[in-house]
Amino acid sequence: MRKKLFPQLWMYFVAITFLLMVVVLSVFVCLLFIINHFQLLAPERENHLFPFYFIIFLSLVIGAALSIFVGRRILQPIGDLRQAMSKVAKGDFTLQLQLGEEKQMEDVAELYHDFNVMVNELNSIETLRNDFVSTVSHEFKTPLATIKGYVQLLQNNSLSEAERQSYLERMLDGTQQLTHLTDNILKLSKLENQGIGLDFQYFRLDEQIREVILFLQPKWEQLDLTLDLTLPRTDYYGNEEFLYQVWLNLMDNAIKYSQKNSCIRVQLINETHGQLITISDEGIGMTEKVADRIFDKFYQSDTSRKTSGNGLGLALAKQIVELHHGTIKVNSIPDQGSSFKLFLPNDLENS
């Protein structure tokens, strides 16, 4: 952008200066011709200095007109941009520059557009940072406070063995919650910074999904859920470790938000160019507004935090799917359930 913008602005200045010289030179040549032809500078004529006054006046008019043009079309927009950048440097990320019709110059318009895009990105980063600090501090604070409380209770020597064991189990739950949060943060960081270095290999995709379902068996059995599985034999070339995390997060969410005695359907379809995986539940569903943000980092539709989680699972799943050049989408209807559809292409070995 910089290489393109400054040469073109320089060309504008050169063109204006050259135009100014040509116009002034032409005017002077014409005036000299007229003066010489009509002998207007003859001392014996009245107002023989009038041509000089006229030349000075005409020069002032041309210079003022070109100065106004340069100022309004180039210098003023750049001055406005400088002031706007000063405000952004002070932390105002809501600022947007508007280019009036009278200032429509391609390079300045492009500069304004890039500035607005930059401010929007900075605003998004600032919002994400604030959400990160708020969410992570809350997520860490709650289990730490719980652990601290039970440690204090354990100092009571009159506790029964059953009470002591109950407190220890709750402390263990708190430490597991902290471990899960830090693991997800570290995995996201690893994917974002070293994603291109993922280790791909062939493995049984259908068996991996079955392993996840067996791992979560205590959870879905507790809700008396019925599982409808369509998992034909599928050899897939990808990162086995991270794809396991995708199925774990999606299945865990499907179980968490399912109604008791409902059904979860998992379907794996071998298509020509890739694998289509669908995980559907009959749970509480979500609104369109929530569905649009469900893959954002740290986003939680339940602001009361009545449900467990830290808003990282689906963001992590999407990151992993995209690193496999795949796609993940969600269709959901409130009180009827949600359906996650993933497509993983087959040609990763040759890409």
C-alpha positions, -999 to 999 in steps of 0.1 A, spaced: 0 0 0 28 24 10 47 17 -22 17 24 -43 3 54 -24 33 77 -22 45 74 -58 10 83 -70 7 112 -46 41 124 -58 28 122 -94 -2 144 -84 22 170 -70 45 168 -101 15 171 -125 1 201 -106 34 219 -105 40 212 -142 5 223 -150 11 255 -130 43 263 -149 26 256 -183 -4 278 -175 17 307 -162 41 305 -191 13 304 -216 -4 334 -200 29 354 -199 37 346 -235 2 357 -246 5 389 -225 39 397 -239 26 392 -274 -4 414 -267 18 441 -251 43 440 -279 16 441 -306 -3 470 -291 28 487 -276 10 489 -242 43 496 -224 50 528 -243 57 555 -216 36 580 -235 4 559 -232 -19 563 -202 -19 533 -177 11 518 -193 18 498 -161 -16 482 -162 -3 450 -179 21 444 -150 -7 448 -125 -29 424 -145 -1 398 -147 4 400 -109 -33 397 -103 -37 367 -127 -7 350 -111 -23 354 -76 -56 340 -89 -40 309 -105 -18 303 -74 -47 306 -51 -69 283 -72 -42 256 -73 -34 260 -36 -71 255 -28 -73 224 -50 -42 209 -35 -53 217 0 -88 204 -3 -80 173 -24 -47 161 -8 -34 181 22 -66 184 41 -75 146 39 -39 137 50 -42 162 79 -75 147 89 -58 113 88 -30 125 110 -54 137 136 -74 105 135 -42 84 139 -33 105 170 -67 96 185 -62 59 177 -28 61 193 -45 73 225 -69 43 225 -99 54 205 -107 23 183 -142 34 174 -131 62 150 -141 59 113 -131 84 86 -156 95 60 -145 109 26 -168 136 12 -178 137 -24 -157 168 -30 -126 149 -19 -130 118 -39 -94 110 -50 -86 74 -55 -54 72 -34 -68 92 -5 -100 71 -6 -80 39 -5 -59 53 24 -91 61 43 -105 27 36 -73 9 49 -73 31 79 -109 22 88 -102 -15 83 -71 -12 106 -92 5 133 -119 -22 131 -92 -49 135 -77 -30 164 -111 -27 180 -118 -64 176 -84 -72 191 -91 -49 220 -125 -65 226 -110 -99 225 -83 -89 249 -109 -75 274 -130 -107 270 -99 -128 275 -89 -110 307 -124 -110 321 -132 -146 312 -99 -162 321 -97 -142 354 -133 -154 363 -126 -190 352 -95 -191 374 -110 -173 403 -139 -196 408 -121 -229 412 -93 -213 431 -118 -198 456 -134 -232 459 -101 -250 465 -91 -224 491 -125 -228 509 -122 -265 512 -86 -263 523 -97 -241 552 -125 -266 560 -100 -295 560 -81 -278 588 -110 -287 611 -99 -318 630 -134 -327 640 -144 -336 604 -156 -371 597 -138 -392 572 -168 -390 547 -168 -352 549 -130 -351 544 -133 -374 514 -161 -352 499 -141 -320 503 -110 -337 487 -131 -348 457 -145 -312 452 -109 -299 454 -99 -324 427 -128 -312 405 -115 -276 409 -80 -286 399 -93 -305 369 -113 -275 358 -81 -253 360 -61 -280 341 -88 -282 313 -87 -244 309 -49 -241 307 -48 -271 283 -72 -255 259 -54 -222 260 -21 -239 253 -36 -260 225 -50 -229 208 -17 -211 211 1 -241 196 -23 -243 167 -22 -206 159 17 -204 161 27 -238 149 -3 -251 129 16 -255 97 38 -281 114 11 -306 123 20 -343 120 -4 -361 96 -7 -398 93 -33 -425 84 -57 -437 111 -92 -452 115 -115 -421 118 -146 -442 126 -127 -460 154 -115 -427 168 -151 -414 171 -162 -447 188 -133 -442 213 -146 -407 222 -182 -420 226 -169 -448 250 -148 -423 269 -179 -402 275 -202 -432 283 -207 -422 320 -221 -388 309 -246 -400 283 -257 -430 304 -264 -407 333 -290 -389 311 -303 -421 296 -294 -409 261 -299 -430 230 -270 -430 204 -278 -435 167 -244 -443 151 -236 -446 114 -198 -451 113 -186 -471 83 -149 -480 81 -129 -449 72 -91 -446 69 -82 -409 70 -50 -389 66 -48 -362 93 -36 -353 127 -50 -380 150 -43 -362 183 -61 -329 174 -90 -345 156 -97 -366 187 -101 -332 205 -127 -321 179 -150 -352 185 -145 -349 222 -156 -312 223 -186 -318 200 -198 -349 217 -193 -334 252 -214 -304 241 -241 -326 225 -244 -345 258 -242 -314 280 -271 -297 263 -293 -327 256 -326 -334 273 -329 -365 293 -340 -396 274 -333 -379 241 -312 -391 211 -278 -381 197 -270 -390 161 -235 -394 148 -232 -400 110 -200 -405 90 -204 -404 52 -176 -413 28 -179 -388 -1 -157 -386 -32 -136 -357 -21 -138 -361 17 -156 -372 48 -188 -356 60 -195 -360 97 -227 -349 113 -233 -348 151 -269 -339 160 -287 -337 194 -323 -330 206 -312 -306 232 -320 -269 241 -307 -256 208 -296 -220 203 -307 -188 186 -293 -175 153 -274 -148 172 -257 -174 195 -250 -197 165 -232 -169 147 -207 -165 176 -205 -201 189 -170 -205 174 -156 -173 189 -129 -177 216 -143 -174 251 -178 -168 239 -204 -182 263 -241 -178 256 -249 -186 292 -235 -155 309 -248 -168 343 -223 -196 339 -247 -222 351 -232 -246 326 -196 -257 328 -171 -247 302 -149 -218 292 -159 -209 257 -127 -225 241 -139 -260 230 -157 -250 198 -130 -224 189 -104 -251 193 -125 -275 171 -129 -249 143 -91 -241 144 -83 -278 140 -108 -284 112 -95 -254 93 -59 -267 96 -72 -298 78 -86 -274 51 -121 -285 62 -152 -267 72 -175 -268 102 -210 -254 104 -239 -255 128 -277 -255 123 -298 -250 154 -334 -244 165 -342 -233 201 -357 -261 221 -353 -286 192 -316 -292 191 -284 -285 172 -266 -302 143 -229 -298 136 -216 -306 101 -180 -311 94 -163 -317 61 -127 -330 60 -111 -333 25 -92 -364 14 -63 -348 -5 -42 -336 24 -14 -360 16 -8 -343 -17 -14 -307 -5 
